Each structure stands twice: as structure tokens, then as C-alpha cells.
Amino acid sequence: SKAGLVWLLKVLVYTGVISNTSIRAVIKLLLMLGKLVAHPYSKTVFFFQPRDGCQDIALTIDDAPSRDANLFEELLDLLLKLKVKATFMVISGNIRSDQHDRLMKRAVLEGHLLANHMVEDEPSHRYSKADFENKLSECEKAIRGYQETKKEGMFFRPPSGLMSTQMRTSLETKGYTTVLADSYSGDPAFNDPEFHIETLSRLTRPGSIIVLHSPESDNHRVQTLEILRKLIPTLKYKGFTFVTLTRLKTE
């Protein structure tokens, strides 16, 4: 059951069985094997390896902007107050109103990065090549209406984290860097801010990519605001600096 899986996840995290060290080791092994068989994830970035002594990390927010524009504004207010730059994984279909448009412009003006997360919140690994590339371009066009993006700043996160070999090839051709994460607590699955704070704090290491989801009023993703109010000061206290994916990639 879902409750049983959540309980097991919590036990594994709190006992230290799931840690960033173990996660990164598994990721490196899978990527190494993936390159031998042209696996869909063989070019996917889960974390960056910063220079020695660098404590930079990237906070990424999926499904931006929030369908509830007021909550997205509250999120921007919080990040501004805490002096954090984030990378927003944009679902262009969520830009539904003048308020959304204004907030997207504000996000870029305040130093946040916009990245491609497609047009709709649905897996894209079963799209035809033409459909995938059309929707990728549609979201890219929407993003370019707010920011100029150089090749090193073109990032893509697959909806639901699902990739296909066809997607990987198209993304490579178009110059995208595909990113997932090494610091993720499954926040869409259950409502428990303290667990998410504890888990993300334990998993984050220099070069980590953290994932949370845009707050919404009709589900428990509103917890993102509470999580960030505590998580950001916790990670700053540990010496980490929040930067965009572009900055983390080029260091």
C-alpha cells in the first residue's frame, strides 16, 4: 500500500540506509552501465561535481508556475526574503493569466532560471518524436518570451522523471542538458513537511540538485512553502550556497 511504502521510505532515510553517498554511488554505476547500452538516462545529470571547497547547490521547483498564481507569488516572496535563486521547471500550460505572466517576468528579473518541463503535467516518454519535439519547442518558445537562454543554460526535466531513448536523442540534438536530482524526498506523494526537511537536509551535498514542487491550493503541495521556510536556513547554516543550474554547471 501507499502508506506502507511511505513508512518504508521513512525508515530507510532515518536509519541512514538511504544517504547521498549511497545514492550517488548507485547513480554513477547505473550511468556507467547505461553508456554501454545507450540507455535513455545515459546523458542525464543527477548532480554536478563542483570544484574543491565549493558548497554550491541548486534548488529546482517543478511544475512552475503554480496553477494558483497567488501561491506562486508567495513562493517568489519567500525566495526573495531568504535571498535564494532557484531554477523553475516550467510547464508552459500553467501560464494561464496576466498574473502568471507578470510573475514569470518577476522571477527572471529576480535572478531565477527558467527550464523546460514541457507543456502539460503528464509523462512524455510515449509521445511520438514529432509530438515530443513540438511540445518541447512550444515550452521553449514560452520560456524565451521571458529570458534569453544560451546553450549552456538550456535545461530539461522530463515530466514524472520518465525518459525514452528517442527523447534523449532529440534533446541532445537541440542542445539541452537533461537533469533529474540526487536530493529528492517524494514530496508529491505525501504531506509531511518535517520528513521532507529532514530527508533533503541529509541528502544534500556539494553539487546537489534538490527537487520540490510548486505549491498548489488543491493538494498538499502547498507544503513546499513550509518546507522551504525551514530547509533553506538549515542548509545555509551547513555552509551551502543556493545557485541556479547554469551557475552550478559552469563551476
C-alpha beads as a LAMMPS data file, in Angstrom:
LAMMPS data file: protein, C-alpha beads

251 atoms
250 bonds

1 atom types
1 bond types

-500.0 500.0 xlo xhi
-500.0 500.0 ylo yhi
-500.0 500.0 zlo zhi

Masses

1 110.0

Atoms # bond

1 1 1 0.000 0.000 0.000
2 1 1 1.000 3.639 -0.380
3 1 1 1.104 4.070 3.403
4 1 1 3.404 1.063 3.700
5 1 1 5.776 2.394 1.056
6 1 1 5.890 5.783 2.771
7 1 1 6.659 4.094 6.100
8 1 1 9.452 2.048 4.493
9 1 1 10.946 5.139 2.862
10 1 1 10.998 6.943 6.189
11 1 1 12.689 4.018 7.928
12 1 1 15.358 3.799 5.224
13 1 1 16.088 7.514 5.450
14 1 1 16.138 7.803 9.222
15 1 1 18.340 4.735 9.650
16 1 1 20.822 6.079 7.122
17 1 1 20.340 3.248 4.621
18 1 1 19.344 5.885 2.084
19 1 1 22.035 8.549 2.069
20 1 1 23.531 10.841 -0.526
21 1 1 26.715 8.779 -0.594
22 1 1 24.822 5.597 -1.447
23 1 1 22.545 7.372 -3.922
24 1 1 25.450 8.930 -5.806
25 1 1 27.307 5.620 -5.941
26 1 1 24.269 3.880 -7.437
27 1 1 23.710 6.722 -9.920
28 1 1 27.324 6.603 -11.098
29 1 1 27.168 2.829 -11.570
30 1 1 23.885 2.992 -13.488
31 1 1 25.143 5.789 -15.725
32 1 1 28.346 3.903 -16.449
33 1 1 26.350 0.815 -17.422
34 1 1 23.856 2.949 -19.326
35 1 1 26.540 4.361 -21.586
36 1 1 27.346 0.836 -22.709
37 1 1 23.792 0.191 -23.881
38 1 1 22.638 3.682 -24.933
39 1 1 20.164 3.826 -22.043
40 1 1 17.600 6.694 -22.044
41 1 1 19.218 8.154 -18.899
42 1 1 22.847 7.788 -20.030
43 1 1 23.196 11.561 -20.595
44 1 1 21.037 12.658 -17.666
45 1 1 22.638 14.778 -14.925
46 1 1 21.638 13.929 -11.350
47 1 1 24.195 16.204 -9.637
48 1 1 27.218 18.286 -10.560
49 1 1 30.734 17.849 -9.236
50 1 1 31.846 21.315 -8.097
51 1 1 35.443 22.362 -7.585
52 1 1 37.076 21.512 -4.262
53 1 1 35.758 23.593 -1.414
54 1 1 32.702 24.816 -3.334
55 1 1 29.450 24.378 -1.400
56 1 1 27.048 25.391 -4.174
57 1 1 23.748 23.549 -4.638
58 1 1 20.715 24.077 -6.880
59 1 1 17.115 24.291 -5.724
60 1 1 14.752 23.266 -8.521
61 1 1 10.993 23.754 -8.382
62 1 1 8.914 21.541 -10.663
63 1 1 5.612 22.410 -12.377
64 1 1 6.088 26.159 -12.338
65 1 1 4.320 28.444 -12.235
66 1 1 1.755 27.180 -9.741
67 1 1 -1.730 26.961 -11.215
68 1 1 -2.676 29.060 -8.181
69 1 1 -0.902 32.291 -9.085
70 1 1 -1.251 33.686 -5.561
71 1 1 0.744 30.782 -4.154
72 1 1 3.429 31.231 -6.816
73 1 1 3.667 34.879 -5.785
74 1 1 4.024 33.773 -2.169
75 1 1 6.818 31.419 -3.233
76 1 1 8.662 34.234 -5.022
77 1 1 8.226 36.460 -1.960
78 1 1 9.728 33.744 0.250
79 1 1 12.734 33.161 -2.022
80 1 1 13.334 36.914 -2.181
81 1 1 13.165 37.207 1.597
82 1 1 15.586 34.284 2.052
83 1 1 17.871 35.566 -0.750
84 1 1 17.796 32.346 -2.757
85 1 1 17.969 31.898 -6.531
86 1 1 16.058 28.874 -7.837
87 1 1 15.556 27.090 -11.129
88 1 1 11.911 26.790 -12.112
89 1 1 10.952 23.780 -14.237
90 1 1 8.284 25.386 -16.376
91 1 1 5.067 23.775 -17.565
92 1 1 4.074 26.370 -20.127
93 1 1 0.393 25.381 -19.970
94 1 1 0.327 26.675 -16.383
95 1 1 0.874 30.249 -17.589
96 1 1 -2.848 30.960 -17.713
97 1 1 -3.413 34.577 -16.746
98 1 1 -1.994 38.082 -16.750
99 1 1 -0.949 37.489 -13.145
100 1 1 1.005 34.391 -14.171
101 1 1 2.668 36.367 -16.955
102 1 1 3.646 39.138 -14.559
103 1 1 5.052 36.674 -12.037
104 1 1 7.137 34.878 -14.661
105 1 1 8.692 38.203 -15.645
106 1 1 9.322 38.932 -11.988
107 1 1 11.004 35.550 -11.470
108 1 1 13.537 36.284 -14.215
109 1 1 14.131 39.850 -13.007
110 1 1 14.920 38.491 -9.536
111 1 1 17.593 36.159 -10.905
112 1 1 15.777 32.841 -11.123
113 1 1 16.301 30.497 -14.076
114 1 1 13.519 29.028 -16.211
115 1 1 13.926 25.485 -17.590
116 1 1 11.808 23.276 -19.841
117 1 1 9.346 20.851 -18.233
118 1 1 7.028 20.616 -21.264
119 1 1 3.519 21.962 -21.884
120 1 1 1.401 19.754 -19.649
121 1 1 1.946 17.859 -16.412
122 1 1 1.986 14.413 -17.983
123 1 1 4.682 11.880 -18.908
124 1 1 6.135 12.440 -22.377
125 1 1 8.118 9.214 -22.857
126 1 1 5.387 7.698 -25.021
127 1 1 4.982 10.712 -27.317
128 1 1 5.911 10.278 -30.952
129 1 1 9.145 12.017 -31.972
130 1 1 7.162 14.759 -33.721
131 1 1 4.798 15.323 -30.772
132 1 1 7.659 15.420 -28.293
133 1 1 9.689 17.912 -30.313
134 1 1 6.639 20.096 -30.968
135 1 1 5.752 20.308 -27.285
136 1 1 9.395 20.811 -26.321
137 1 1 9.566 23.728 -28.761
138 1 1 6.262 25.144 -27.522
139 1 1 7.548 25.305 -23.953
140 1 1 10.917 26.638 -25.147
141 1 1 9.152 29.421 -27.035
142 1 1 7.192 30.360 -23.920
143 1 1 10.405 30.481 -21.857
144 1 1 12.167 32.636 -24.448
145 1 1 9.374 35.153 -24.004
146 1 1 10.811 35.801 -20.536
147 1 1 14.544 35.066 -20.726
148 1 1 17.323 34.805 -23.261
149 1 1 18.818 31.344 -22.911
150 1 1 22.298 30.438 -24.103
151 1 1 23.074 26.816 -24.901
152 1 1 24.785 26.186 -21.553
153 1 1 21.619 27.351 -19.821
154 1 1 19.163 25.081 -21.668
155 1 1 17.897 22.534 -19.158
156 1 1 15.132 19.965 -19.434
157 1 1 13.494 17.817 -16.785
158 1 1 11.243 15.013 -18.047
159 1 1 7.734 15.058 -16.562
160 1 1 7.395 12.315 -13.937
161 1 1 11.124 11.691 -14.454
162 1 1 10.405 9.347 -17.378
163 1 1 12.718 9.296 -20.409
164 1 1 12.959 7.392 -23.678
165 1 1 15.923 6.901 -25.991
166 1 1 14.089 8.956 -28.599
167 1 1 13.702 11.843 -26.145
168 1 1 17.381 11.673 -25.228
169 1 1 18.401 11.892 -28.888
170 1 1 16.117 14.854 -29.613
171 1 1 17.289 16.702 -26.518
172 1 1 20.960 16.165 -27.383
173 1 1 20.377 17.434 -30.916
174 1 1 18.703 20.583 -29.628
175 1 1 21.444 21.270 -27.081
176 1 1 19.557 20.537 -23.866
177 1 1 21.083 19.240 -20.645
178 1 1 18.638 16.776 -19.083
179 1 1 18.555 16.947 -15.288
180 1 1 16.914 14.950 -12.539
181 1 1 18.242 15.147 -8.972
182 1 1 20.109 13.451 -6.144
183 1 1 18.190 15.183 -3.341
184 1 1 14.528 14.249 -3.522
185 1 1 12.068 13.243 -0.819
186 1 1 8.983 12.322 -2.866
187 1 1 7.112 15.453 -1.814
188 1 1 4.154 14.991 -4.210
189 1 1 3.424 11.605 -2.640
190 1 1 2.660 12.588 0.938
191 1 1 2.147 15.510 3.282
192 1 1 4.852 15.583 5.964
193 1 1 6.955 18.772 5.913
194 1 1 9.253 17.682 8.748
195 1 1 10.114 14.440 6.964
196 1 1 10.884 16.294 3.731
197 1 1 13.047 18.839 5.566
198 1 1 14.972 16.090 7.370
199 1 1 15.400 13.973 4.240
200 1 1 16.531 16.798 1.955
201 1 1 18.912 18.074 4.632
202 1 1 20.520 14.639 4.923
203 1 1 20.756 14.028 1.192
204 1 1 22.179 17.390 0.123
205 1 1 25.891 17.525 -0.667
206 1 1 28.049 19.997 -2.631
207 1 1 26.782 19.978 -6.212
208 1 1 23.387 18.538 -5.269
209 1 1 20.241 19.201 -7.244
210 1 1 17.212 19.464 -4.930
211 1 1 13.645 18.911 -6.147
212 1 1 10.430 20.288 -4.707
213 1 1 7.141 21.093 -6.411
214 1 1 5.282 24.350 -6.923
215 1 1 2.702 24.945 -4.184
216 1 1 -0.946 24.423 -5.075
217 1 1 -4.138 25.149 -3.141
218 1 1 -5.977 21.972 -4.154
219 1 1 -3.442 19.411 -2.880
220 1 1 -0.726 19.019 -0.245
221 1 1 1.959 20.547 -2.463
222 1 1 1.204 23.731 -0.570
223 1 1 3.621 22.209 1.986
224 1 1 6.507 23.404 -0.234
225 1 1 6.264 26.822 1.383
226 1 1 6.588 25.413 4.904
227 1 1 9.413 23.100 3.819
228 1 1 11.437 25.925 2.287
229 1 1 10.960 28.242 5.281
230 1 1 12.927 25.735 7.374
231 1 1 15.047 23.890 4.799
232 1 1 16.781 26.929 3.325
233 1 1 18.077 28.302 6.668
234 1 1 19.113 24.755 7.665
235 1 1 21.186 24.256 4.524
236 1 1 22.646 27.757 4.706
237 1 1 23.714 27.038 8.295
238 1 1 25.564 23.981 6.960
239 1 1 27.504 26.273 4.628
240 1 1 25.663 25.664 1.361
241 1 1 25.030 28.397 -1.217
242 1 1 21.986 28.265 -3.484
243 1 1 22.666 28.944 -7.176
244 1 1 20.885 28.306 -10.473
245 1 1 21.609 25.216 -12.549
246 1 1 23.550 27.320 -15.052
247 1 1 25.877 28.534 -12.330
248 1 1 26.270 25.051 -10.846
249 1 1 27.011 23.528 -14.260
250 1 1 29.712 26.031 -15.186
251 1 1 31.664 25.941 -11.927

Bonds

1 1 1 2
2 1 2 3
3 1 3 4
4 1 4 5
5 1 5 6
6 1 6 7
7 1 7 8
8 1 8 9
9 1 9 10
10 1 10 11
11 1 11 12
12 1 12 13
13 1 13 14
14 1 14 15
15 1 15 16
16 1 16 17
17 1 17 18
18 1 18 19
19 1 19 20
20 1 20 21
21 1 21 22
22 1 22 23
23 1 23 24
24 1 24 25
25 1 25 26
26 1 26 27
27 1 27 28
28 1 28 29
29 1 29 30
30 1 30 31
31 1 31 32
32 1 32 33
33 1 33 34
34 1 34 35
35 1 35 36
36 1 36 37
37 1 37 38
38 1 38 39
39 1 39 40
40 1 40 41
41 1 41 42
42 1 42 43
43 1 43 44
44 1 44 45
45 1 45 46
46 1 46 47
47 1 47 48
48 1 48 49
49 1 49 50
50 1 50 51
51 1 51 52
52 1 52 53
53 1 53 54
54 1 54 55
55 1 55 56
56 1 56 57
57 1 57 58
58 1 58 59
59 1 59 60
60 1 60 61
61 1 61 62
62 1 62 63
63 1 63 64
64 1 64 65
65 1 65 66
66 1 66 67
67 1 67 68
68 1 68 69
69 1 69 70
70 1 70 71
71 1 71 72
72 1 72 73
73 1 73 74
74 1 74 75
75 1 75 76
76 1 76 77
77 1 77 78
78 1 78 79
79 1 79 80
80 1 80 81
81 1 81 82
82 1 82 83
83 1 83 84
84 1 84 85
85 1 85 86
86 1 86 87
87 1 87 88
88 1 88 89
89 1 89 90
90 1 90 91
91 1 91 92
92 1 92 93
93 1 93 94
94 1 94 95
95 1 95 96
96 1 96 97
97 1 97 98
98 1 98 99
99 1 99 100
100 1 100 101
101 1 101 102
102 1 102 103
103 1 103 104
104 1 104 105
105 1 105 106
106 1 106 107
107 1 107 108
108 1 108 109
109 1 109 110
110 1 110 111
111 1 111 112
112 1 112 113
113 1 113 114
114 1 114 115
115 1 115 116
116 1 116 117
117 1 117 118
118 1 118 119
119 1 119 120
120 1 120 121
121 1 121 122
122 1 122 123
123 1 123 124
124 1 124 125
125 1 125 126
126 1 126 127
127 1 127 128
128 1 128 129
129 1 129 130
130 1 130 131
131 1 131 132
132 1 132 133
133 1 133 134
134 1 134 135
135 1 135 136
136 1 136 137
137 1 137 138
138 1 138 139
139 1 139 140
140 1 140 141
141 1 141 142
142 1 142 143
143 1 143 144
144 1 144 145
145 1 145 146
146 1 146 147
147 1 147 148
148 1 148 149
149 1 149 150
150 1 150 151
151 1 151 152
152 1 152 153
153 1 153 154
154 1 154 155
155 1 155 156
156 1 156 157
157 1 157 158
158 1 158 159
159 1 159 160
160 1 160 161
161 1 161 162
162 1 162 163
163 1 163 164
164 1 164 165
165 1 165 166
166 1 166 167
167 1 167 168
168 1 168 169
169 1 169 170
170 1 170 171
171 1 171 172
172 1 172 173
173 1 173 174
174 1 174 175
175 1 175 176
176 1 176 177
177 1 177 178
178 1 178 179
179 1 179 180
180 1 180 181
181 1 181 182
182 1 182 183
183 1 183 184
184 1 184 185
185 1 185 186
186 1 186 187
187 1 187 188
188 1 188 189
189 1 189 190
190 1 190 191
191 1 191 192
192 1 192 193
193 1 193 194
194 1 194 195
195 1 195 196
196 1 196 197
197 1 197 198
198 1 198 199
199 1 199 200
200 1 200 201
201 1 201 202
202 1 202 203
203 1 203 204
204 1 204 205
205 1 205 206
206 1 206 207
207 1 207 208
208 1 208 209
209 1 209 210
210 1 210 211
211 1 211 212
212 1 212 213
213 1 213 214
214 1 214 215
215 1 215 216
216 1 216 217
217 1 217 218
218 1 218 219
219 1 219 220
220 1 220 221
221 1 221 222
222 1 222 223
223 1 223 224
224 1 224 225
225 1 225 226
226 1 226 227
227 1 227 228
228 1 228 229
229 1 229 230
230 1 230 231
231 1 231 232
232 1 232 233
233 1 233 234
234 1 234 235
235 1 235 236
236 1 236 237
237 1 237 238
238 1 238 239
239 1 239 240
240 1 240 241
241 1 241 242
242 1 242 243
243 1 243 244
244 1 244 245
245 1 245 246
246 1 246 247
247 1 247 248
248 1 248 249
249 1 249 250
250 1 250 251
